[in-house]
Amino acid sequence: MEERAVAEVLRSGWVSQGPKCSEFENAVASFVGVRHARAVNSGTGALHLTLLACGIRPGDEVIVPAFTCVATLNPLESIGAKPVLVDVNSRTFALEAEGVRNALTPRTKAIIVVHLFGLPASIEPIVSLAGERGVLVIEDAALSLGASINARAVGTFGSAAFLSFHPRKMITTGEGGMVLTGSTDIAEVVAALRNYGASVDALQRHRGQLFELASYDRAGFNFKLTDIQATIGLAQLKKLPEMIRRRRAIARRYTESLADLSWLALPEEPGGSTHVYQSYACMLRPGLHPPIDVGRLAVVQRRFFEYLASRGIATVQGAQAIPTTAYYRQKYGWPPEAYPLALLADRGSVCLPIYPDLSTDEQDYVIAAVRSFDP
């Protein structure tokens, strides 16, 4: 399907941001249930433009989880805003309202809530708290397209949200991202910023909707998505419901087959939430009695990775405890031990293989290997 769609775009003569990008935006907006979607070059680019469109400026404080991908923080560095770390829930790997409340200051302008691994964060109490304090909520839904809380899609709770279409995400365009928002103002600013700051895009001029030359009221970027990528995204989006069904079935089989292992905590799905299992993220727990020796946990994690690798099975840790990453450790001096749950997740998380085409035989092989590991 994707190959045929790309060939059609190449024959059309329009390969940069154009009609297929617009069609892809409309399709994703309809799927999620938001008014506006704007396609860009990457998930990181989407967050960067979202921050700017939301008015985040140098020196502003933005609350972020202490356990996430560095891409959640890198756009803040580019803008000059100040990330404020908050520790995460050890079961969902996500922010919770109480931790956010304790981190709020008069300089806080936004909270980035990450829906990690396909599991929705407990976002509604955070949105309520943010509303009381006049703070924006931005949803990092890069890993969670299709996830929901009580049938309401992630990406619809905050002032804006963003997606990623990297190959490890729910759908892929190779590289790519998208900003989702109910705000016309945010959508218009993102549309201009992705296209050098231009007030008019090439598709509008081509369709004769606008005849004047573009004005440039902002210094923008070249963060456009191509029609080649967008047409792949359209084909992928049509497959997404079935891909989610397959991921959930594979996850259910892992859970049924590994539930008796006392040394491995399996992913949870809180009531009302729909987990789409971008990753099947588990936690090692070789010692069941606190305090947990994080150093020993890291050794067991390394042994587990090497053990599965020796059997041809690729595994990774879930994300990173940001205070352990070289750049952020050196710049901010955040002590990892100040974020114990993020550090625990960093040293103890393991993601088992999960993708829609994983066969029953392949999964059986993974399950047998996991069960044979001696922590």
C-alpha positions in Angstrom: 0.0 0.0 0.0 2.7 2.5 1.0 4.9 1.7 -2.1 2.0 2.4 -4.4 1.0 5.6 -2.6 4.6 6.9 -2.9 4.7 6.2 -6.6 1.5 8.1 -7.1 2.9 11.1 -5.3 6.1 11.0 -7.4 4.0 11.0 -10.5 1.9 13.9 -9.3 4.9 16.3 -9.4 4.2 17.6 -5.9 6.6 16.1 -3.4 7.2 18.7 -0.8 4.5 19.9 1.7 1.3 20.0 -0.3 -2.1 18.3 -0.7 -1.1 15.0 0.8 0.2 16.8 3.9 -3.1 18.5 4.2 -5.0 15.3 3.8 -2.8 13.5 6.4 -3.4 16.4 8.9 -7.1 16.2 8.4 -7.1 12.4 8.8 -5.0 12.4 12.0 -7.2 15.3 13.5 -10.3 13.2 12.8 -8.8 10.1 14.2 -7.7 11.8 17.5 -10.7 14.2 17.7 -9.0 17.6 17.6 -9.7 20.7 15.6 -6.3 21.2 14.2 -3.2 19.1 13.2 -0.1 20.5 11.6 2.5 18.1 10.1 6.2 18.8 10.7 9.6 17.2 10.2 9.9 15.3 13.5 8.4 14.9 16.9 11.2 17.0 18.4 10.4 19.7 15.8 6.7 19.5 16.7 7.5 20.1 20.4 9.9 23.0 19.5 7.2 24.7 17.5 4.5 24.0 20.1 6.6 25.6 22.8 7.1 28.7 20.7 3.4 28.9 19.7 2.4 28.6 23.3 4.6 31.6 24.2 7.4 29.8 26.0 10.4 32.1 26.2 13.9 32.2 27.6 13.9 31.8 31.3 10.4 30.3 31.6 10.1 27.2 33.7 8.6 24.1 32.2 7.9 21.0 34.3 9.0 17.7 32.7 9.2 14.1 34.0 12.6 13.0 35.3 12.3 9.7 33.3 11.7 10.3 29.6 13.6 10.7 26.3 16.1 13.6 26.1 14.1 14.8 23.1 11.4 16.0 25.6 14.0 18.5 27.0 16.1 19.4 24.0 13.7 21.9 22.5 13.6 23.7 25.9 17.3 24.1 25.7 17.1 25.5 22.1 14.6 28.1 23.3 16.4 28.9 26.5 13.6 27.8 28.8 14.4 26.1 32.1 13.4 22.4 32.6 12.2 21.5 36.0 12.3 17.8 36.8 9.6 16.0 38.7 9.9 12.3 39.7 7.5 9.8 38.2 5.1 7.1 39.2 7.1 3.8 39.4 4.2 1.8 37.8 3.1 4.1 35.0 6.5 6.0 34.5 4.5 9.2 34.3 4.0 12.5 36.2 1.4 12.7 38.9 -0.4 15.8 40.1 1.0 15.9 43.6 4.6 15.9 42.3 3.7 18.6 39.8 2.0 20.7 42.5 5.2 20.7 44.6 7.3 21.9 41.7 5.1 24.8 40.6 6.5 28.3 41.0 5.4 31.8 39.8 7.8 31.2 36.9 6.2 28.0 35.7 4.6 28.5 32.3 3.9 24.9 31.1 3.9 21.3 32.1 4.9 18.6 29.6 3.0 15.4 30.4 4.5 12.4 28.6 2.3 9.4 27.8 5.1 6.9 27.9 5.3 3.5 26.1 1.6 3.8 24.8 0.1 4.1 28.3 -1.9 7.3 29.1 -0.6 9.3 32.0 -3.0 10.3 34.8 -3.5 13.7 33.1 -6.8 14.9 34.2 -5.8 15.9 37.7 -2.7 17.7 36.2 -4.9 19.6 33.8 -7.2 20.6 36.6 -4.2 21.8 38.7 -2.7 23.7 35.8 -6.0 25.4 35.1 -6.1 26.7 38.7 -2.6 28.1 38.4 -2.9 29.5 34.8 -0.3 27.1 33.5 -0.4 25.4 30.0 -0.3 21.6 29.6 1.4 20.1 26.6 1.0 16.4 25.9 3.9 14.4 24.6 1.9 11.7 22.8 4.8 10.7 20.6 4.5 7.0 21.8 0.8 6.9 22.3 -1.2 7.6 19.2 -4.5 5.7 19.7 -4.3 5.5 23.5 -7.2 6.8 25.4 -8.7 7.5 28.9 -12.4 6.6 29.1 -12.6 6.6 25.3 -11.1 10.1 25.1 -7.9 10.1 23.0 -4.6 11.3 24.5 -3.7 14.5 22.7 -7.0 16.1 23.5 -6.6 17.0 27.2 -4.0 19.8 27.0 -3.6 23.1 25.2 -1.6 21.3 22.6 0.0 17.9 22.0 2.5 16.4 19.6 3.1 13.1 17.8 6.2 11.4 16.3 6.3 9.2 13.2 9.7 7.8 13.8 10.0 4.1 12.8 9.6 3.0 16.5 6.3 4.9 17.0 2.8 3.7 16.4 2.8 4.7 12.8 5.8 5.9 10.8 6.6 8.2 7.9 10.4 7.4 8.3 10.8 10.7 10.2 8.1 13.1 10.9 5.8 14.6 13.6 2.6 16.5 14.1 1.2 19.2 16.4 -2.4 18.7 17.6 -4.4 21.5 19.2 -7.9 22.9 19.6 -6.5 26.4 19.4 -6.7 28.2 16.0 -4.0 30.6 17.2 -1.5 27.9 18.1 -2.2 26.1 14.8 -1.6 29.2 12.8 1.6 30.0 14.5 2.9 26.5 14.0 1.9 26.6 10.3 3.9 29.7 9.8 7.0 28.7 11.9 7.4 25.4 10.1 7.6 27.3 6.8 10.2 30.0 7.4 7.6 32.1 9.2 5.6 32.7 6.0 2.0 33.8 6.3 1.1 31.9 3.1 2.1 28.4 2.2 2.8 27.0 -1.3 -0.4 24.9 -1.4 -2.6 28.0 -0.7 -0.9 29.9 -3.5 -1.2 27.0 -5.9 -4.9 26.6 -5.2 -5.5 30.3 -5.8 -6.8 30.8 -2.3 -4.4 33.6 -1.7 -2.7 35.8 -4.3 -0.5 38.1 -2.3 3.1 37.4 -1.5 3.8 35.8 1.8 4.7 38.2 4.7 7.3 37.1 7.2 6.3 38.4 10.7 8.3 35.7 12.5 11.7 34.2 12.1 10.7 30.6 11.3 12.3 27.3 10.4 12.2 24.7 7.6 10.4 22.1 9.6 8.1 20.9 6.8 6.9 17.3 6.2 6.9 16.1 2.6 4.0 14.7 0.6 6.1 11.6 0.1 6.1 11.1 3.9 2.5 12.2 4.3 1.2 9.6 1.9 3.0 6.9 3.8 1.4 8.2 6.9 -2.0 8.0 5.4 -1.5 4.4 4.5 -0.2 3.7 8.0 -3.1 5.4 9.7 -5.5 3.1 7.9 -3.7 0.2 9.4 -3.5 1.6 12.9 -6.6 0.1 14.4 -5.5 -3.4 13.4 -1.9 -2.7 14.5 -3.2 -1.7 17.9 -5.3 -4.8 18.1 -2.3 -6.9 17.4 -0.1 -5.1 19.9 -2.7 -5.5 22.6 -3.0 -9.2 21.8 0.7 -9.7 21.9 0.9 -7.8 25.2 -1.9 -9.9 26.7 0.0 -13.1 25.8 3.2 -11.8 27.4 1.2 -11.0 30.5 -0.5 -14.4 30.7 2.8 -16.2 30.1 5.1 -14.2 32.5 2.7 -13.2 35.3 4.1 -15.8 37.7 7.7 -14.5 37.6 8.3 -12.8 40.9 11.4 -11.0 39.7 9.6 -9.2 36.7 6.9 -6.6 37.2 4.7 -6.4 34.0 3.0 -3.4 32.5 -0.2 -2.2 34.0 -3.4 -0.8 32.4 -5.3 1.3 34.9 -9.1 1.1 34.8 -10.5 3.3 32.0 -7.2 3.5 30.2 -6.5 2.0 26.8 -2.8 1.0 26.5 -1.6 0.7 22.9 1.8 -0.9 23.9 4.2 1.0 21.8 6.6 -0.8 24.1 6.0 -3.7 26.5 8.0 -2.1 29.3 8.6 -4.3 32.4 10.6 -3.6 35.6 13.1 -5.9 37.0 12.7 -6.5 40.7 15.3 -9.2 41.8 15.0 -8.2 45.4 11.4 -7.8 46.7 12.3 -6.0 50.0 13.2 -2.3 50.1 15.5 -0.5 50.0 16.3 -1.6 46.4 20.0 -1.7 45.6 20.0 0.4 42.4 23.6 -0.6 41.6 22.7 -4.3 41.8 19.6 -3.7 39.7 21.8 -2.1 37.0 24.0 -5.2 37.0 21.0 -7.5 36.6 19.6 -5.3 33.8 22.9 -5.6 31.9 23.0 -9.4 32.4 19.4 -9.7 31.2 20.2 -7.7 28.1 23.3 -9.7 27.3 21.5 -13.0 28.0 18.7 -12.2 25.6 21.2 -10.8 23.0 23.1 -14.1 23.1 19.9 -15.7 22.0 19.3 -13.2 19.2 16.7 -11.1 21.1 17.0 -7.3 21.1 16.0 -5.5 24.3 16.5 -2.0 25.6 15.8 0.0 28.8 12.6 2.1 28.6 13.9 5.6 28.6 16.5 7.6 30.5 16.6 9.2 34.0 17.5 12.6 32.7 19.9 13.4 35.6 22.1 10.5 34.5 22.5 11.8 30.9 25.9 13.6 30.4 24.7 16.9 29.0 22.0 17.5 31.6 24.0 16.2 34.5 26.9 18.6 33.6 24.7 21.6 32.9 22.3 21.4 35.8 24.0 19.2 38.3 20.8 17.3 39.1 21.7 14.5 41.6 20.2 11.3 40.3 19.3 10.1 43.8 17.0 13.1 44.1 14.7 11.4 41.6 14.7 7.8 43.0 11.8 6.4 41.0 13.2 7.8 37.7 16.6 6.3 38.6 14.9 3.0 39.5 13.1 3.0 36.1 16.4 3.8 34.3 18.3 0.9 36.0 15.5 -1.6 36.0 13.3 -1.1 33.0 13.4 -3.6 30.1 11.3 -3.6 26.9 10.5 -6.9 25.4 10.0 -7.2 21.6 6.6 -6.1 20.5 5.5 -5.1 17.0 2.4 -6.0 14.9 4.2 -8.6 12.8 5.7 -10.5 15.7 4.6 -14.1 15.2 3.4 -16.6 17.8 6.5 -18.7 17.3 8.8 -15.7 17.7 6.9 -14.6 20.9 7.1 -18.1 22.3 10.9 -18.0 21.7 11.1 -14.7 23.7 8.9 -16.0 26.5 11.0 -19.1 26.9 14.2 -17.1 27.0 12.8 -14.7 29.6 11.6 -17.6 31.7 15.0 -19.3 31.6 16.9 -16.2 32.9 18.2 -16.4 36.5 18.3 -13.0 38.0 
